[in-house]
Amino acid sequence: MRFVVKVDTEKCKGCALCVEVCPKDVLQMGHAVNSMGWLYAETPGSDKCTGCKMCAIICPDAVIRITKEGD
């Protein structure tokens, strides 16, 4: 089963907690900034996601969503 990781980049404040807790290195901090001037998390390793939702749980702003591919 594959999972899709989506980050609401406009609401992400760049705390990087999600990057630190992800056991599969799915997330990384990007180099671009959102309209508020914050770096935001990106998901270049989304294909490695196991659906553990650790990133979504730790996110203080609840900007990460994990879904099953096809949902």
N, CA, C and O atoms as a Tripos MOL2 file, in Angstrom:
@<TRIPOS>MOLECULE
protein
  284   283    71     0     0
PROTEIN
NO_CHARGES

@<TRIPOS>ATOM
      1 N           0.8340   -1.1780    0.0000 N.3       1 MET1
      2 CA          0.0000    0.0000    0.0000 C.3       1 MET1
      3 C           0.8790    1.2420    0.0000 C.2       1 MET1
      4 O           1.8650    1.3200    0.7330 O.2       1 MET1
      5 N           0.5120    2.2030   -0.8260 N.am      2 ARG2
      6 CA          1.2720    3.4490   -0.9170 C.3       2 ARG2
      7 C           0.4950    4.5800   -0.2750 C.2       2 ARG2
      8 O          -0.7360    4.5850   -0.2660 O.2       2 ARG2
      9 N           1.2380    5.5410    0.2650 N.am      3 PHE3
     10 CA          0.6400    6.6850    0.9270 C.3       3 PHE3
     11 C           1.0930    7.9760    0.2580 C.2       3 PHE3
     12 O           2.1650    8.0430   -0.3440 O.2       3 PHE3
     13 N           0.2590    8.9870    0.3770 N.am      4 VAL4
     14 CA          0.5560   10.3090   -0.1670 C.3       4 VAL4
     15 C           0.6860   11.2710    1.0140 C.2       4 VAL4
     16 O          -0.1890   11.3260    1.8780 O.2       4 VAL4
     17 N           1.7730   12.0200    1.0440 N.am      5 VAL5
     18 CA          2.0070   13.0000    2.0960 C.3       5 VAL5
     19 C           1.8260   14.3820    1.4840 C.2       5 VAL5
     20 O           2.4780   14.7240    0.4970 O.2       5 VAL5
     21 N           0.9350   15.1750    2.0770 N.am      6 LYS6
     22 CA          0.7040   16.5350    1.5830 C.3       6 LYS6
     23 C           0.9400   17.5260    2.7100 C.2       6 LYS6
     24 O           0.4440   17.3630    3.8250 O.2       6 LYS6
     25 N           1.7130   18.5590    2.3900 N.am      7 VAL7
     26 CA          1.9890   19.6290    3.3370 C.3       7 VAL7
     27 C           1.3220   20.8910    2.8040 C.2       7 VAL7
     28 O           1.5200   21.2600    1.6470 O.2       7 VAL7
     29 N           0.5320   21.5520    3.6440 N.am      8 ASP8
     30 CA         -0.0470   22.8380    3.2630 C.3       8 ASP8
     31 C           1.0720   23.8650    3.4040 C.2       8 ASP8
     32 O           1.2930   24.4180    4.4810 O.2       8 ASP8
     33 N           1.7660   24.1080    2.3090 N.am      9 THR9
     34 CA          2.9810   24.9230    2.3520 C.3       9 THR9
     35 C           2.7050   26.3700    2.7580 C.2       9 THR9
     36 O           3.6020   27.0350    3.2750 O.2       9 THR9
     37 N           1.5180   26.8640    2.5430 N.am     10 GLU10
     38 CA          1.1910   28.2390    2.9390 C.3      10 GLU10
     39 C           1.0110   28.3770    4.4450 C.2      10 GLU10
     40 O           1.1590   29.4720    4.9870 O.2      10 GLU10
     41 N           0.6980   27.2920    5.1180 N.am     11 LYS11
     42 CA          0.4900   27.3490    6.5720 C.3      11 LYS11
     43 C           1.6830   26.8130    7.3550 C.2      11 LYS11
     44 O           1.7650   27.0100    8.5680 O.2      11 LYS11
     45 N           2.5970   26.1440    6.6830 N.am     12 CYS12
     46 CA          3.7760   25.5900    7.3470 C.3      12 CYS12
     47 C           4.6820   26.7350    7.8120 C.2      12 CYS12
     48 O           4.9740   27.6590    7.0530 O.2      12 CYS12
     49 N           5.1240   26.6560    9.0780 N.am     13 LYS13
     50 CA          5.9890   27.6890    9.6490 C.3      13 LYS13
     51 C           7.4550   27.2730    9.6930 C.2      13 LYS13
     52 O           8.2920   28.0020   10.2260 O.2      13 LYS13
     53 N           7.7650   26.1130    9.1390 N.am     14 GLY14
     54 CA          9.1590   25.7070    9.0130 C.3      14 GLY14
     55 C           9.8370   25.2720   10.2920 C.2      14 GLY14
     56 O          11.0480   25.4470   10.4280 O.2      14 GLY14
     57 N           9.1040   24.7120   11.2320 N.am     15 CYS15
     58 CA          9.7190   24.2880   12.5000 C.3      15 CYS15
     59 C          10.5970   23.0560   12.3260 C.2      15 CYS15
     60 O          11.4900   22.8210   13.1400 O.2      15 CYS15
     61 N          10.3640   22.2690   11.2870 N.am     16 ALA16
     62 CA         11.1410   21.0710   10.9410 C.3      16 ALA16
     63 C          10.9550   19.8970   11.9010 C.2      16 ALA16
     64 O          11.7170   18.9330   11.8340 O.2      16 ALA16
     65 N           9.9710   19.9530   12.7850 N.am     17 LEU17
     66 CA          9.7180   18.8200   13.6710 C.3      17 LEU17
     67 C           9.3590   17.5760   12.8710 C.2      17 LEU17
     68 O           9.7740   16.4720   13.2210 O.2      17 LEU17
     69 N           8.6050   17.7460   11.8150 N.am     18 CYS18
     70 CA          8.2020   16.6160   10.9780 C.3      18 CYS18
     71 C           9.4120   15.9440   10.3360 C.2      18 CYS18
     72 O           9.4680   14.7190   10.2330 O.2      18 CYS18
     73 N          10.3580   16.7360    9.9140 N.am     19 VAL19
     74 CA         11.5750   16.2120    9.2880 C.3      19 VAL19
     75 C          12.3410   15.3560   10.2920 C.2      19 VAL19
     76 O          12.8620   14.2950    9.9500 O.2      19 VAL19
     77 N          12.4010   15.8320   11.5310 N.am     20 GLU20
     78 CA         13.1560   15.1260   12.5770 C.3      20 GLU20
     79 C          12.5300   13.7920   12.9680 C.2      20 GLU20
     80 O          13.2560   12.8380   13.2490 O.2      20 GLU20
     81 N          11.1910   13.7000   12.9950 N.am     21 VAL21
     82 CA         10.5530   12.4670   13.4860 C.3      21 VAL21
     83 C          10.2970   11.4200   12.4190 C.2      21 VAL21
     84 O          10.0180   10.2690   12.7530 O.2      21 VAL21
     85 N          10.3810   11.7770   11.1580 N.am     22 CYS22
     86 CA         10.0660   10.8230   10.0960 C.3      22 CYS22
     87 C          11.1220    9.7120   10.0440 C.2      22 CYS22
     88 O          12.2950    9.9840    9.7900 O.2      22 CYS22
     89 N          10.7090    8.4590   10.2850 N.am     23 PRO23
     90 CA         11.6820    7.3720   10.2940 C.3      23 PRO23
     91 C          12.1800    6.9750    8.9050 C.2      23 PRO23
     92 O          13.1570    6.2330    8.7950 O.2      23 PRO23
     93 N          11.5340    7.4490    7.8510 N.am     24 LYS24
     94 CA         11.9000    7.0660    6.4830 C.3      24 LYS24
     95 C          12.4590    8.2250    5.6620 C.2      24 LYS24
     96 O          12.6560    8.0830    4.4550 O.2      24 LYS24
     97 N          12.7130    9.3520    6.2870 N.am     25 ASP25
     98 CA         13.2520   10.5300    5.5930 C.3      25 ASP25
     99 C          12.3900   10.9490    4.4010 C.2      25 ASP25
    100 O          12.9020   11.2740    3.3300 O.2      25 ASP25
    101 N          11.0890   10.9370    4.6060 N.am     26 VAL26
    102 CA         10.1530   11.3380    3.5560 C.3      26 VAL26
    103 C          10.1690   12.8520    3.3720 C.2      26 VAL26
    104 O          10.0500   13.3480    2.2510 O.2      26 VAL26
    105 N          10.3170   13.5790    4.4700 N.am     27 LEU27
    106 CA         10.2540   15.0360    4.4430 C.3      27 LEU27
    107 C          11.6350   15.6640    4.5390 C.2      27 LEU27
    108 O          12.5670   15.0870    5.0990 O.2      27 LEU27
    109 N          11.7390   16.8660    3.9760 N.am     28 GLN28
    110 CA         12.9510   17.6710    4.1380 C.3      28 GLN28
    111 C          12.5350   19.1270    4.0690 C.2      28 GLN28
    112 O          11.4720   19.4580    3.5450 O.2      28 GLN28
    113 N          13.3740   19.9840    4.5980 N.am     29 MET29
    114 CA         13.0790   21.4120    4.5080 C.3      29 MET29
    115 C          13.4920   21.9040    3.1320 C.2      29 MET29
    116 O          14.5940   21.6250    2.6590 O.2      29 MET29
    117 N          12.5970   22.6340    2.5050 N.am     30 GLY30
    118 CA         12.8740   23.1580    1.1750 C.3      30 GLY30
    119 C          13.7160   24.4250    1.2420 C.2      30 GLY30
    120 O          14.1130   24.8660    2.3200 O.2      30 GLY30
    121 N          13.9800   24.9970    0.0900 N.am     31 HIS31
    122 CA         14.7740   26.2220    0.0090 C.3      31 HIS31
    123 C          13.9240   27.4220   -0.3740 C.2      31 HIS31
    124 O          14.3790   28.5630   -0.2890 O.2      31 HIS31
    125 N          12.6980   27.1690   -0.7950 N.am     32 ALA32
    126 CA         11.7810   28.2560   -1.1470 C.3      32 ALA32
    127 C          11.0210   28.6750    0.1040 C.2      32 ALA32
    128 O          10.9730   27.9420    1.0930 O.2      32 ALA32
    129 N          10.4300   29.8590    0.0480 N.am     33 VAL33
    130 CA          9.6290   30.3540    1.1700 C.3      33 VAL33
    131 C           8.1850   30.5500    0.7260 C.2      33 VAL33
    132 O           7.9060   30.7740   -0.4510 O.2      33 VAL33
    133 N           7.2710   30.4620    1.6950 N.am     34 ASN34
    134 CA          5.8630   30.6950    1.3920 C.3      34 ASN34
    135 C           5.5660   32.1980    1.4590 C.2      34 ASN34
    136 O           6.4840   33.0000    1.6280 O.2      34 ASN34
    137 N           4.3140   32.5770    1.3290 N.am     35 SER35
    138 CA          3.9620   34.0010    1.2840 C.3      35 SER35
    139 C           4.2240   34.7120    2.6150 C.2      35 SER35
    140 O           4.2680   35.9410    2.6650 O.2      35 SER35
    141 N           4.3960   33.9390    3.6930 N.am     36 MET36
    142 CA          4.7010   34.5270    4.9990 C.3      36 MET36
    143 C           6.2120   34.6500    5.2260 C.2      36 MET36
    144 O           6.6510   35.1890    6.2410 O.2      36 MET36
    145 N           6.9970   34.1480    4.2760 N.am     37 GLY37
    146 CA          8.4430   34.2330    4.3860 C.3      37 GLY37
    147 C           9.0960   33.0690    5.1150 C.2      37 GLY37
    148 O          10.2760   33.1390    5.4580 O.2      37 GLY37
    149 N           8.3410   31.9930    5.3560 N.am     38 TRP38
    150 CA          8.8640   30.8170    6.0530 C.3      38 TRP38
    151 C           9.3210   29.7530    5.0600 C.2      38 TRP38
    152 O           8.6780   29.5290    4.0350 O.2      38 TRP38
    153 N          10.4340   29.1020    5.3750 N.am     39 LEU39
    154 CA         10.7900   27.8810    4.6550 C.3      39 LEU39
    155 C           9.7310   26.8560    5.0210 C.2      39 LEU39
    156 O           9.1730   26.9130    6.1160 O.2      39 LEU39
    157 N           9.4500   25.9360    4.1440 N.am     40 TYR40
    158 CA          8.4300   24.9400    4.4460 C.3      40 TYR40
    159 C           8.9250   23.5350    4.1120 C.2      40 TYR40
    160 O           9.8520   23.3480    3.3250 O.2      40 TYR40
    161 N           8.2760   22.5600    4.7360 N.am     41 ALA41
    162 CA          8.6410   21.1580    4.5260 C.3      41 ALA41
    163 C           8.1620   20.6980    3.1570 C.2      41 ALA41
    164 O           7.0790   21.0700    2.7060 O.2      41 ALA41
    165 N           8.9790   19.8900    2.5100 N.am     42 GLU42
    166 CA          8.6380   19.2990    1.2130 C.3      42 GLU42
    167 C           8.6980   17.7800    1.3510 C.2      42 GLU42
    168 O           9.2520   17.2620    2.3210 O.2      42 GLU42
    169 N           8.1300   17.0720    0.3850 N.am     43 THR43
    170 CA          8.0180   15.6110    0.4820 C.3      43 THR43
    171 C           8.6820   14.8890   -0.6980 C.2      43 THR43
    172 O           8.0040   14.1760   -1.4380 O.2      43 THR43
    173 N           9.9730   15.0580   -0.8810 N.am     44 PRO44
    174 CA         10.6240   14.3980   -2.0100 C.3      44 PRO44
    175 C          10.6650   12.8720   -1.8870 C.2      44 PRO44
    176 O          10.8210   12.1730   -2.8890 O.2      44 PRO44
    177 N          10.5260   12.3560   -0.6670 N.am     45 GLY45
    178 CA         10.5840   10.9090   -0.4700 C.3      45 GLY45
    179 C           9.2210   10.3000   -0.2170 C.2      45 GLY45
    180 O           9.1160    9.2650    0.4410 O.2      45 GLY45
    181 N           8.1810   10.9250   -0.7270 N.am     46 SER46
    182 CA          6.8150   10.4790   -0.4660 C.3      46 SER46
    183 C           6.5980    9.0080   -0.7980 C.2      46 SER46
    184 O           5.7740    8.3460   -0.1670 O.2      46 SER46
    185 N           7.3200    8.5000   -1.7690 N.am     47 ASP47
    186 CA          7.1640    7.0950   -2.1590 C.3      47 ASP47
    187 C           7.6590    6.1270   -1.0720 C.2      47 ASP47
    188 O           7.3640    4.9330   -1.1300 O.2      47 ASP47
    189 N           8.4070    6.6340   -0.0820 N.am     48 LYS48
    190 CA          8.9110    5.7920    1.0090 C.3      48 LYS48
    191 C           8.0000    5.8100    2.2340 C.2      48 LYS48
    192 O           8.2710    5.1070    3.2080 O.2      48 LYS48
    193 N           6.9260    6.5980    2.2040 N.am     49 CYS49
    194 CA          6.0430    6.7510    3.3620 C.3      49 CYS49
    195 C           5.3690    5.4320    3.7250 C.2      49 CYS49
    196 O           4.8550    4.7230    2.8600 O.2      49 CYS49
    197 N           5.3800    5.1160    5.0230 N.am     50 THR50
    198 CA          4.7430    3.8990    5.5220 C.3      50 THR50
    199 C           3.3760    4.1820    6.1480 C.2      50 THR50
    200 O           2.6810    3.2590    6.5740 O.2      50 THR50
    201 N           2.9960    5.4550    6.2030 N.am     51 GLY51
    202 CA          1.6980    5.8230    6.7680 C.3      51 GLY51
    203 C           1.6840    5.8820    8.2840 C.2      51 GLY51
    204 O           0.6090    5.8170    8.8810 O.2      51 GLY51
    205 N           2.8220    6.0010    8.9220 N.am     52 CYS52
    206 CA          2.8760    6.0120   10.3930 C.3      52 CYS52
    207 C           2.2580    7.2830   10.9850 C.2      52 CYS52
    208 O           1.8280    7.2810   12.1390 O.2      52 CYS52
    209 N           2.2130    8.3460   10.2190 N.am     53 LYS53
    210 CA          1.6180    9.6350   10.6040 C.3      53 LYS53
    211 C           2.3570   10.3610   11.7210 C.2      53 LYS53
    212 O           1.8070   11.2750   12.3340 O.2      53 LYS53
    213 N           3.5880    9.9660   11.9900 N.am     54 MET54
    214 CA          4.3720   10.6540   13.0210 C.3      54 MET54
    215 C           4.5150   12.1380   12.6890 C.2      54 MET54
    216 O           4.4390   12.9840   13.5800 O.2      54 MET54
    217 N           4.7190   12.4480   11.4300 N.am     55 CYS55
    218 CA          4.8800   13.8450   11.0180 C.3      55 CYS55
    219 C           3.6120   14.6540   11.2810 C.2      55 CYS55
    220 O           3.6730   15.7750   11.7860 O.2      55 CYS55
    221 N           2.4720   14.0780   10.9340 N.am     56 ALA56
    222 CA          1.1980   14.7650   11.1230 C.3      56 ALA56
    223 C           0.8770   14.9330   12.6030 C.2      56 ALA56
    224 O           0.3130   15.9490   13.0080 O.2      56 ALA56
    225 N           1.2360   13.9420   13.4060 N.am     57 ILE57
    226 CA          0.9650   14.0050   14.8400 C.3      57 ILE57
    227 C           1.7920   15.0910   15.5110 C.2      57 ILE57
    228 O           1.2810   15.8140   16.3660 O.2      57 ILE57
    229 N           3.0570   15.2160   15.1370 N.am     58 ILE58
    230 CA          3.9400   16.1720   15.8120 C.3      58 ILE58
    231 C           3.7700   17.6060   15.3000 C.2      58 ILE58
    232 O           4.1710   18.5490   15.9820 O.2      58 ILE58
    233 N           3.1930   17.7810   14.1320 N.am     59 CYS59
    234 CA          3.0590   19.1160   13.5420 C.3      59 CYS59
    235 C           2.1730   20.0110   14.4200 C.2      59 CYS59
    236 O           0.9880   19.7270   14.5900 O.2      59 CYS59
    237 N           2.7400   21.0900   14.9790 N.am     60 PRO60
    238 CA          1.9670   21.9550   15.8650 C.3      60 PRO60
    239 C           0.8680   22.7470   15.1480 C.2      60 PRO60
    240 O          -0.0520   23.2590   15.7870 O.2      60 PRO60
    241 N           0.9670   22.8430   13.8440 N.am     61 ASP61
    242 CA         -0.0190   23.6150   13.0910 C.3      61 ASP61
    243 C          -0.9560   22.7360   12.2650 C.2      61 ASP61
    244 O          -1.7840   23.2510   11.5140 O.2      61 ASP61
    245 N          -0.8350   21.4360   12.3950 N.am     62 ALA62
    246 CA         -1.6920   20.4760   11.7000 C.3      62 ALA62
    247 C          -1.7830   20.7450   10.1930 C.2      62 ALA62
    248 O          -2.8750   20.8190    9.6290 O.2      62 ALA62
    249 N          -0.6270   20.8890    9.5600 N.am     63 VAL63
    250 CA         -0.6010   21.2040    8.1250 C.3      63 VAL63
    251 C          -0.2010   20.0030    7.2550 C.2      63 VAL63
    252 O          -0.0280   20.1430    6.0440 O.2      63 VAL63
    253 N          -0.0550   18.8230    7.8740 N.am     64 ILE64
    254 CA          0.3530   17.6410    7.1380 C.3      64 ILE64
    255 C          -0.8030   16.6430    7.0960 C.2      64 ILE64
    256 O          -1.4440   16.3610    8.1080 O.2      64 ILE64
    257 N          -1.0470   16.1230    5.9010 N.am     65 ARG65
    258 CA         -2.1240   15.1500    5.7120 C.3      65 ARG65
    259 C          -1.5480   13.9160    5.0270 C.2      65 ARG65
    260 O          -0.8330   14.0250    4.0310 O.2      65 ARG65
    261 N          -1.8650   12.7440    5.5680 N.am     66 ILE66
    262 CA         -1.4330   11.4710    4.9970 C.3      66 ILE66
    263 C          -2.6780   10.7390    4.5140 C.2      66 ILE66
    264 O          -3.6310   10.5550    5.2710 O.2      66 ILE66
    265 N          -2.6640   10.3260    3.2590 N.am     67 THR67
    266 CA         -3.8010    9.5620    2.7280 C.3      67 THR67
    267 C          -3.2680    8.3480    1.9740 C.2      67 THR67
    268 O          -2.1090    8.3140    1.5600 O.2      67 THR67
    269 N          -4.1240    7.3680    1.8060 N.am     68 LYS68
    270 CA         -3.7790    6.2140    0.9760 C.3      68 LYS68
    271 C          -3.8530    6.6460   -0.4680 C.2      68 LYS68
    272 O          -4.7490    7.3970   -0.8530 O.2      68 LYS68
    273 N          -2.9170    6.1770   -1.2670 N.am     69 GLU69
    274 CA         -2.9250    6.5150   -2.6910 C.3      69 GLU69
    275 C          -4.2360    6.0640   -3.3160 C.2      69 GLU69
    276 O          -4.6540    4.9210   -3.1350 O.2      69 GLU69
    277 N          -4.8710    6.9450   -4.0390 N.am     70 GLY70
    278 CA         -6.1410    6.6410   -4.6770 C.3      70 GLY70
    279 C          -7.3510    7.1440   -3.9150 C.2      70 GLY70
    280 O          -8.4630    7.1350   -4.4420 O.2      70 GLY70
    281 N          -7.1480    7.5870   -2.6720 N.am     71 ASP71
    282 CA         -8.2690    8.1140   -1.8820 C.3      71 ASP71
    283 C          -8.5160    9.5780   -2.2020 C.2      71 ASP71
    284 O          -9.4200   10.1910   -1.6330 O.2      71 ASP71
@<TRIPOS>BOND
     1     1     2 1
     2     2     3 1
     3     3     4 2
     4     3     5 am
     5     5     6 1
     6     6     7 1
     7     7     8 2
     8     7     9 am
     9     9    10 1
    10    10    11 1
    11    11    12 2
    12    11    13 am
    13    13    14 1
    14    14    15 1
    15    15    16 2
    16    15    17 am
    17    17    18 1
    18    18    19 1
    19    19    20 2
    20    19    21 am
    21    21    22 1
    22    22    23 1
    23    23    24 2
    24    23    25 am
    25    25    26 1
    26    26    27 1
    27    27    28 2
    28    27    29 am
    29    29    30 1
    30    30    31 1
    31    31    32 2
    32    31    33 am
    33    33    34 1
    34    34    35 1
    35    35    36 2
    36    35    37 am
    37    37    38 1
    38    38    39 1
    39    39    40 2
    40    39    41 am
    41    41    42 1
    42    42    43 1
    43    43    44 2
    44    43    45 am
    45    45    46 1
    46    46    47 1
    47    47    48 2
    48    47    49 am
    49    49    50 1
    50    50    51 1
    51    51    52 2
    52    51    53 am
    53    53    54 1
    54    54    55 1
    55    55    56 2
    56    55    57 am
    57    57    58 1
    58    58    59 1
    59    59    60 2
    60    59    61 am
    61    61    62 1
    62    62    63 1
    63    63    64 2
    64    63    65 am
    65    65    66 1
    66    66    67 1
    67    67    68 2
    68    67    69 am
    69    69    70 1
    70    70    71 1
    71    71    72 2
    72    71    73 am
    73    73    74 1
    74    74    75 1
    75    75    76 2
    76    75    77 am
    77    77    78 1
    78    78    79 1
    79    79    80 2
    80    79    81 am
    81    81    82 1
    82    82    83 1
    83    83    84 2
    84    83    85 am
    85    85    86 1
    86    86    87 1
    87    87    88 2
    88    87    89 am
    89    89    90 1
    90    90    91 1
    91    91    92 2
    92    91    93 am
    93    93    94 1
    94    94    95 1
    95    95    96 2
    96    95    97 am
    97    97    98 1
    98    98    99 1
    99    99   100 2
   100    99   101 am
   101   101   102 1
   102   102   103 1
   103   103   104 2
   104   103   105 am
   105   105   106 1
   106   106   107 1
   107   107   108 2
   108   107   109 am
   109   109   110 1
   110   110   111 1
   111   111   112 2
   112   111   113 am
   113   113   114 1
   114   114   115 1
   115   115   116 2
   116   115   117 am
   117   117   118 1
   118   118   119 1
   119   119   120 2
   120   119   121 am
   121   121   122 1
   122   122   123 1
   123   123   124 2
   124   123   125 am
   125   125   126 1
   126   126   127 1
   127   127   128 2
   128   127   129 am
   129   129   130 1
   130   130   131 1
   131   131   132 2
   132   131   133 am
   133   133   134 1
   134   134   135 1
   135   135   136 2
   136   135   137 am
   137   137   138 1
   138   138   139 1
   139   139   140 2
   140   139   141 am
   141   141   142 1
   142   142   143 1
   143   143   144 2
   144   143   145 am
   145   145   146 1
   146   146   147 1
   147   147   148 2
   148   147   149 am
   149   149   150 1
   150   150   151 1
   151   151   152 2
   152   151   153 am
   153   153   154 1
   154   154   155 1
   155   155   156 2
   156   155   157 am
   157   157   158 1
   158   158   159 1
   159   159   160 2
   160   159   161 am
   161   161   162 1
   162   162   163 1
   163   163   164 2
   164   163   165 am
   165   165   166 1
   166   166   167 1
   167   167   168 2
   168   167   169 am
   169   169   170 1
   170   170   171 1
   171   171   172 2
   172   171   173 am
   173   173   174 1
   174   174   175 1
   175   175   176 2
   176   175   177 am
   177   177   178 1
   178   178   179 1
   179   179   180 2
   180   179   181 am
   181   181   182 1
   182   182   183 1
   183   183   184 2
   184   183   185 am
   185   185   186 1
   186   186   187 1
   187   187   188 2
   188   187   189 am
   189   189   190 1
   190   190   191 1
   191   191   192 2
   192   191   193 am
   193   193   194 1
   194   194   195 1
   195   195   196 2
   196   195   197 am
   197   197   198 1
   198   198   199 1
   199   199   200 2
   200   199   201 am
   201   201   202 1
   202   202   203 1
   203   203   204 2
   204   203   205 am
   205   205   206 1
   206   206   207 1
   207   207   208 2
   208   207   209 am
   209   209   210 1
   210   210   211 1
   211   211   212 2
   212   211   213 am
   213   213   214 1
   214   214   215 1
   215   215   216 2
   216   215   217 am
   217   217   218 1
   218   218   219 1
   219   219   220 2
   220   219   221 am
   221   221   222 1
   222   222   223 1
   223   223   224 2
   224   223   225 am
   225   225   226 1
   226   226   227 1
   227   227   228 2
   228   227   229 am
   229   229   230 1
   230   230   231 1
   231   231   232 2
   232   231   233 am
   233   233   234 1
   234   234   235 1
   235   235   236 2
   236   235   237 am
   237   237   238 1
   238   238   239 1
   239   239   240 2
   240   239   241 am
   241   241   242 1
   242   242   243 1
   243   243   244 2
   244   243   245 am
   245   245   246 1
   246   246   247 1
   247   247   248 2
   248   247   249 am
   249   249   250 1
   250   250   251 1
   251   251   252 2
   252   251   253 am
   253   253   254 1
   254   254   255 1
   255   255   256 2
   256   255   257 am
   257   257   258 1
   258   258   259 1
   259   259   260 2
   260   259   261 am
   261   261   262 1
   262   262   263 1
   263   263   264 2
   264   263   265 am
   265   265   266 1
   266   266   267 1
   267   267   268 2
   268   267   269 am
   269   269   270 1
   270   270   271 1
   271   271   272 2
   272   271   273 am
   273   273   274 1
   274   274   275 1
   275   275   276 2
   276   275   277 am
   277   277   278 1
   278   278   279 1
   279   279   280 2
   280   279   281 am
   281   281   282 1
   282   282   283 1
   283   283   284 2
@<TRIPOS>SUBSTRUCTURE
     1 MET1         2 RESIDUE 1 A MET
     2 ARG2         6 RESIDUE 1 A ARG
     3 PHE3        10 RESIDUE 1 A PHE
     4 VAL4        14 RESIDUE 1 A VAL
     5 VAL5        18 RESIDUE 1 A VAL
     6 LYS6        22 RESIDUE 1 A LYS
     7 VAL7        26 RESIDUE 1 A VAL
     8 ASP8        30 RESIDUE 1 A ASP
     9 THR9        34 RESIDUE 1 A THR
    10 GLU10       38 RESIDUE 1 A GLU
    11 LYS11       42 RESIDUE 1 A LYS
    12 CYS12       46 RESIDUE 1 A CYS
    13 LYS13       50 RESIDUE 1 A LYS
    14 GLY14       54 RESIDUE 1 A GLY
    15 CYS15       58 RESIDUE 1 A CYS
    16 ALA16       62 RESIDUE 1 A ALA
    17 LEU17       66 RESIDUE 1 A LEU
    18 CYS18       70 RESIDUE 1 A CYS
    19 VAL19       74 RESIDUE 1 A VAL
    20 GLU20       78 RESIDUE 1 A GLU
    21 VAL21       82 RESIDUE 1 A VAL
    22 CYS22       86 RESIDUE 1 A CYS
    23 PRO23       90 RESIDUE 1 A PRO
    24 LYS24       94 RESIDUE 1 A LYS
    25 ASP25       98 RESIDUE 1 A ASP
    26 VAL26      102 RESIDUE 1 A VAL
    27 LEU27      106 RESIDUE 1 A LEU
    28 GLN28      110 RESIDUE 1 A GLN
    29 MET29      114 RESIDUE 1 A MET
    30 GLY30      118 RESIDUE 1 A GLY
    31 HIS31      122 RESIDUE 1 A HIS
    32 ALA32      126 RESIDUE 1 A ALA
    33 VAL33      130 RESIDUE 1 A VAL
    34 ASN34      134 RESIDUE 1 A ASN
    35 SER35      138 RESIDUE 1 A SER
    36 MET36      142 RESIDUE 1 A MET
    37 GLY37      146 RESIDUE 1 A GLY
    38 TRP38      150 RESIDUE 1 A TRP
    39 LEU39      154 RESIDUE 1 A LEU
    40 TYR40      158 RESIDUE 1 A TYR
    41 ALA41      162 RESIDUE 1 A ALA
    42 GLU42      166 RESIDUE 1 A GLU
    43 THR43      170 RESIDUE 1 A THR
    44 PRO44      174 RESIDUE 1 A PRO
    45 GLY45      178 RESIDUE 1 A GLY
    46 SER46      182 RESIDUE 1 A SER
    47 ASP47      186 RESIDUE 1 A ASP
    48 LYS48      190 RESIDUE 1 A LYS
    49 CYS49      194 RESIDUE 1 A CYS
    50 THR50      198 RESIDUE 1 A THR
    51 GLY51      202 RESIDUE 1 A GLY
    52 CYS52      206 RESIDUE 1 A CYS
    53 LYS53      210 RESIDUE 1 A LYS
    54 MET54      214 RESIDUE 1 A MET
    55 CYS55      218 RESIDUE 1 A CYS
    56 ALA56      222 RESIDUE 1 A ALA
    57 ILE57      226 RESIDUE 1 A ILE
    58 ILE58      230 RESIDUE 1 A ILE
    59 CYS59      234 RESIDUE 1 A CYS
    60 PRO60      238 RESIDUE 1 A PRO
    61 ASP61      242 RESIDUE 1 A ASP
    62 ALA62      246 RESIDUE 1 A ALA
    63 VAL63      250 RESIDUE 1 A VAL
    64 ILE64      254 RESIDUE 1 A ILE
    65 ARG65      258 RESIDUE 1 A ARG
    66 ILE66      262 RESIDUE 1 A ILE
    67 THR67      266 RESIDUE 1 A THR
    68 LYS68      270 RESIDUE 1 A LYS
    69 GLU69      274 RESIDUE 1 A GLU
    70 GLY70      278 RESIDUE 1 A GLY
    71 ASP71      282 RESIDUE 1 A ASP
